[in-house]
Amino acid sequence: ALAGAKGGICIDLGANIGQHTRTMAAHSAKVYAFEPDPWTAQQMREALADLPNVEVIEAAAGAEEGTFPLYRTASFDADPKEQSQSSSLMAQKKNVDTSTAIDVSVIDFPAFLQNLDADIAVIKMDIEGAEVPLLEALFDHPVKSRIGHLFVETHESRIPDLLDRTDALRARAAGMARPVVNMDWK
């Protein structure tokens, strides 16, 4: 998928400190890297400062715009680099501490895509359970036809309530010609 992204746009949702963002940047003209946690977004800005084609967006991608709580793990402060990978907008995620929430901005992601002036070659989505409501909205939006490839890490093992909805999304994705969806990316 990245081989076909030359000159195109890639988007990293749940970019964390930018490991996959850096790979995307080597293959595309522009990368939008979404990371809602302020600590993690700052680490990513520093790590990717040498890449002029990366735009860090300190916000979560969601089905609607607003300010929402982001839940960190109880041990976030002890090891933020490792623990930042588990932060979630989903309070029911098994490994988060709901007493340590911070408010973060959430961008209406389908509207964000609609406002881009080009098709999107690749989207990587690792947003700790919030992929379910976002994919439900995205799969119902006409902008989905402008996405080439969508790689999703699902989190129903940490949020069992999402199992049926995740299975339904897998079935929908299997029937779509565009985008090409891989819901088993890890």
C-alpha positions as CSV (number, residue, x, y, z in Angstrom):
1,A,0.0,0.0,0.0
2,L,2.8,2.4,0.8
3,A,4.5,1.7,-2.5
4,G,1.5,3.2,-4.1
5,A,1.4,6.2,-1.9
6,K,4.2,8.1,-3.6
7,G,3.1,11.7,-4.1
8,G,0.0,11.1,-2.1
9,I,-1.5,11.6,1.4
10,C,-1.2,9.2,4.3
11,I,-2.8,9.5,7.7
12,D,-1.7,8.0,11.0
13,L,-4.5,7.8,13.6
14,G,-3.2,7.1,17.0
15,A,0.3,8.0,15.9
16,N,1.8,7.9,19.4
17,I,5.5,8.9,19.1
18,G,5.6,8.5,15.3
19,Q,7.2,5.2,14.5
20,H,4.7,4.4,11.7
21,T,4.4,8.1,10.8
22,R,8.1,8.1,9.9
23,T,7.6,5.1,7.6
24,M,4.6,6.7,5.9
25,A,6.6,10.0,5.4
26,A,9.3,8.1,3.5
27,H,6.7,7.0,1.0
28,S,4.3,9.9,0.6
29,A,4.1,13.6,0.0
30,K,2.2,14.4,3.1
31,V,1.4,12.7,6.4
32,Y,-1.2,13.9,8.9
33,A,-0.4,12.3,12.3
34,F,-3.2,12.5,14.9
35,E,-2.2,12.1,18.5
36,P,-4.5,13.5,21.2
37,D,-2.3,13.1,24.3
38,P,-0.3,16.3,24.9
39,W,2.7,14.6,26.3
40,T,2.8,12.0,23.5
41,A,2.2,14.6,20.8
42,Q,5.1,16.7,22.0
43,Q,7.4,13.6,22.0
44,M,6.3,13.0,18.4
45,R,6.9,16.6,17.3
46,E,10.5,16.3,18.6
47,A,11.1,12.8,17.1
48,L,9.8,13.9,13.7
49,A,11.1,17.4,13.5
50,D,13.4,16.5,10.6
51,L,10.4,15.5,8.4
52,P,8.9,18.6,6.7
53,N,6.1,16.5,5.1
54,V,4.6,15.5,8.5
55,E,1.9,17.6,10.2
56,V,1.2,16.6,13.8
57,I,-2.4,17.2,14.8
58,E,-2.8,17.2,18.6
59,A,-6.3,15.7,18.6
60,A,-8.1,12.5,18.3
61,A,-10.0,11.4,15.2
62,G,-13.6,10.7,15.9
63,A,-17.1,10.6,14.5
64,E,-17.9,14.0,15.9
65,E,-16.1,17.2,16.9
66,G,-15.7,18.2,20.5
67,T,-13.8,17.8,23.7
68,F,-13.8,14.4,25.3
69,P,-11.9,12.6,28.1
70,L,-8.8,10.6,27.2
71,Y,-8.2,7.8,29.7
72,R,-4.6,6.9,30.6
73,T,-3.4,3.8,32.4
74,A,-2.8,4.1,36.2
75,S,1.0,3.7,35.6
76,F,1.2,6.5,32.9
77,D,3.3,8.8,35.0
78,A,5.8,6.1,35.9
79,D,6.5,5.2,32.2
80,P,4.7,7.5,29.8
81,K,6.5,6.3,26.7
82,E,5.3,2.8,27.1
83,Q,1.9,3.5,28.7
84,S,1.0,6.2,26.1
85,Q,0.2,3.3,23.7
86,S,-2.8,2.3,25.8
87,S,-4.6,5.7,26.3
88,S,-8.2,5.6,25.0
89,L,-11.3,7.7,24.6
90,M,-13.2,4.5,25.7
91,A,-13.8,4.4,29.5
92,Q,-14.7,0.8,29.4
93,K,-11.2,-0.3,28.1
94,K,-9.9,-2.8,30.6
95,N,-6.4,-1.3,31.1
96,V,-7.3,2.4,31.6
97,D,-7.8,4.3,34.9
98,T,-11.0,6.5,34.6
99,S,-9.8,8.7,37.5
100,T,-6.9,10.0,35.4
101,A,-8.7,11.4,32.4
102,I,-7.6,14.5,30.7
103,D,-9.7,16.5,28.2
104,V,-8.6,16.4,24.6
105,S,-9.8,17.8,21.3
106,V,-11.6,15.4,18.9
107,I,-11.9,16.2,15.2
108,D,-14.8,15.1,13.0
109,F,-12.6,12.8,10.9
110,P,-15.0,12.2,8.0
111,A,-15.4,16.0,7.7
112,F,-11.6,16.4,7.9
113,L,-11.2,13.9,5.0
114,Q,-13.9,15.6,3.0
115,N,-12.0,18.9,3.3
116,L,-8.8,17.5,1.9
117,D,-8.1,18.4,-1.7
118,A,-6.8,14.9,-2.7
119,D,-7.5,11.2,-2.2
120,I,-5.9,9.4,0.7
121,A,-3.5,6.6,-0.2
122,V,-3.3,5.0,3.3
123,I,-4.8,5.4,6.7
124,K,-3.4,3.5,9.7
125,M,-5.9,3.4,12.6
126,D,-4.9,2.3,16.1
127,I,-7.1,4.3,18.4
128,E,-7.7,1.9,21.3
129,G,-11.4,1.0,20.8
130,A,-12.5,4.3,19.3
131,E,-12.1,2.7,15.9
132,V,-15.6,1.2,16.2
133,P,-17.7,4.4,16.3
134,L,-15.3,6.1,13.8
135,L,-15.5,3.2,11.3
136,E,-19.3,3.1,11.6
137,A,-19.4,6.8,10.7
138,L,-16.7,6.5,8.0
139,F,-18.3,3.5,6.3
140,D,-21.6,5.4,6.0
141,H,-19.9,8.5,4.6
142,P,-19.3,9.0,0.8
143,V,-15.7,10.1,1.5
144,K,-14.7,6.5,2.1
145,S,-14.5,6.0,-1.7
146,R,-11.5,8.5,-1.6
147,I,-9.4,6.2,0.6
148,G,-7.1,3.6,-1.0
149,H,-6.1,1.4,2.0
150,L,-7.3,1.4,5.6
151,F,-5.3,-0.6,8.2
152,V,-7.1,-1.0,11.5
153,E,-6.0,-2.5,14.9
154,T,-9.2,-3.5,16.7
155,H,-9.5,-3.7,20.5
156,E,-12.5,-5.9,21.3
157,S,-10.2,-8.1,23.4
158,R,-9.8,-5.1,25.8
159,I,-13.4,-3.9,25.3
160,P,-15.6,-6.9,25.0
161,D,-18.7,-4.8,24.5
162,L,-17.4,-3.9,21.1
163,L,-17.2,-7.5,19.8
164,D,-20.5,-7.6,18.0
165,R,-20.0,-4.1,16.4
166,T,-16.5,-5.0,15.4
167,D,-17.7,-8.2,13.8
168,A,-20.3,-6.2,11.9
169,L,-17.7,-3.8,10.7
170,R,-15.5,-6.7,9.5
171,A,-18.4,-8.1,7.5
172,R,-19.1,-4.6,5.9
173,A,-15.4,-4.1,5.1
174,A,-15.2,-7.5,3.4
175,G,-17.9,-6.4,1.0
176,M,-16.3,-3.0,0.1
177,A,-14.3,-2.5,-3.1
178,R,-12.9,0.8,-1.8
179,P,-11.2,1.3,0.5
180,V,-9.3,-1.9,0.8
181,V,-9.7,-2.6,4.6
182,N,-7.4,-4.8,6.8
183,M,-9.0,-5.0,10.2
184,D,-6.3,-7.4,11.5
185,W,-3.4,-5.0,11.4
186,K,-1.2,-5.0,14.4
